[in-house]
Amino acid sequence: MRATSFLASVTVTETVAGLGLGASRGQIRETLGDQCLADQRKKSLRLDYGILEFNLFAGRCETIAVQVRRLANGIEGLIPPVLSTYFQGISKGIPFEALRNEIERDDACLLEELQGQPGYRRYRFVKSHVNLYVVDEVAPEGESFALGDLWSIMISGRG
């Protein structure tokens, strides 16, 4: 599955399409284009590219979120063109176990489970700034996500 390989790469490299913590607004727009929602508040800026969110402070990226949960209603308008090949044919959630298997293929890359929050388990990619949030409760009938699906990936320089 291409999406799983892409998400594993995001987890291991701490980057999305070559963009990581410290990236500037210009670098993000050069890579992903201008089709985003920009929410400016004083020195803070959020760039929302559908499945991707970049939070900048004083002009530099402090967090990157891959909001996998947004895929529940389809991919229309959520995937920047540079990433479109990875998400073709996605119609539901991404099973965390498939992602975990991809990440831990060589035994050198490990995920550790941390204290979660109600409804979610949280994993951290060891020795990194990456946290993965996994659905830990049965979704209401009709929801596209299931127990054990990936909810989001967060890359943050903060704890």
C-alpha positions in Angstrom: 0.0 0.0 0.0 1.5 3.3 -1.1 -0.1 5.4 1.7 1.4 3.1 4.3 4.9 3.4 2.8 4.5 7.1 2.7 3.4 7.4 6.3 6.2 5.1 7.4 8.6 7.4 5.6 7.1 10.4 7.3 7.6 8.7 10.7 11.2 7.6 10.1 12.5 10.7 8.4 10.5 13.3 10.3 9.7 15.0 7.0 6.8 15.4 4.6 7.8 15.8 0.9 11.3 16.9 2.2 9.8 19.5 4.6 10.7 19.2 8.3 10.8 21.2 11.5 12.4 24.6 10.8 11.0 24.9 7.3 9.9 28.4 6.3 6.5 29.4 4.8 8.3 30.0 1.5 9.8 26.5 1.5 6.4 24.9 2.3 4.6 26.9 -0.4 7.3 26.2 -2.9 6.9 22.4 -2.3 3.1 22.2 -1.8 1.7 25.2 -3.6 -0.6 28.0 -2.6 -3.8 26.0 -2.2 -4.1 26.1 1.5 -5.9 27.7 4.3 -3.7 30.2 6.2 -4.6 31.1 9.7 -2.4 33.9 11.1 -2.4 34.9 14.8 0.3 37.3 15.9 3.6 35.4 15.4 1.8 32.1 14.8 0.7 30.8 11.4 -1.1 27.6 10.5 -1.0 26.4 6.9 -3.7 23.8 6.3 -3.2 21.6 3.2 -6.1 19.2 3.9 -4.3 16.1 5.2 -1.3 18.2 6.2 -1.0 21.0 8.7 2.1 23.1 9.3 2.3 25.3 12.4 4.9 28.1 12.2 6.0 30.4 14.9 8.2 33.5 14.1 8.4 32.2 10.5 9.7 28.6 11.2 7.8 25.4 11.3 7.4 24.0 14.8 4.9 21.2 14.2 3.7 19.1 11.3 0.6 17.1 11.5 -0.6 14.4 9.1 -4.3 14.3 9.8 -5.1 10.8 8.5 -8.5 11.0 10.2 -9.6 13.5 7.4 -9.5 10.6 4.9 -12.7 9.2 6.4 -14.8 11.1 3.9 -12.6 10.6 0.8 -9.5 12.3 -0.5 -11.2 15.0 -2.7 -9.4 18.3 -1.9 -7.3 16.8 0.9 -4.1 15.7 -0.9 -1.6 18.2 -2.2 -0.7 17.3 -5.9 2.9 16.4 -4.9 1.5 13.6 -2.7 -1.5 12.4 -4.8 0.1 9.2 -6.1 0.5 7.9 -2.5 -3.2 8.1 -1.7 -4.9 6.8 -4.9 -7.6 4.3 -4.1 -7.8 5.1 -0.3 -11.4 4.7 0.8 -11.1 4.1 4.6 -8.7 4.3 7.5 -5.1 3.1 7.6 -4.6 0.1 9.9 -1.9 0.9 12.4 -0.5 -2.6 12.4 0.3 -2.4 8.7 2.1 0.9 9.4 3.9 -0.5 12.4 5.1 -3.5 10.4 6.5 -1.2 7.7 8.3 1.0 10.3 9.7 -1.9 12.3 10.8 -4.0 9.3 14.5 -4.0 10.1 14.2 -4.2 13.9 16.3 -1.1 14.3 13.3 1.2 14.1 11.0 0.9 17.1 7.8 2.4 18.4 7.1 2.7 22.0 3.6 3.0 23.5 3.2 6.0 25.7 0.3 7.1 27.9 -2.7 7.6 25.7 -5.8 9.7 26.1 -9.4 8.6 26.1 -10.1 6.9 22.8 -6.6 6.9 21.5 -3.3 5.1 22.0 -0.1 7.1 21.5 3.1 5.8 20.2 6.5 7.6 19.8 9.1 6.7 17.2 12.1 6.1 19.5 14.6 8.9 19.6 12.5 11.2 17.4 10.0 14.0 17.5 7.2 11.8 16.1 4.1 10.7 17.8 1.4 8.5 16.3 -2.2 8.5 17.5 -4.2 5.3 17.0 -8.0 4.8 17.5 -8.5 2.8 20.7 -12.3 2.5 20.8 -14.9 1.1 18.5 -16.3 3.8 16.3 -20.0 4.5 16.0 -21.7 2.6 13.2 -21.2 4.3 9.9 -17.8 5.8 10.7 -15.0 5.0 8.3 -12.4 4.5 11.1 -12.1 1.3 13.0 -10.4 0.2 16.2 -6.7 0.2 15.6 -6.7 2.7 12.7 -4.1 5.5 12.6 -5.7 8.8 13.5 -2.8 11.2 13.0 1.0 11.6 13.0 2.5 14.6 14.8 6.0 15.8 14.3 6.9 18.4 17.0 10.1 19.8 18.4 8.3 20.0 21.8 8.2 17.0 24.2 
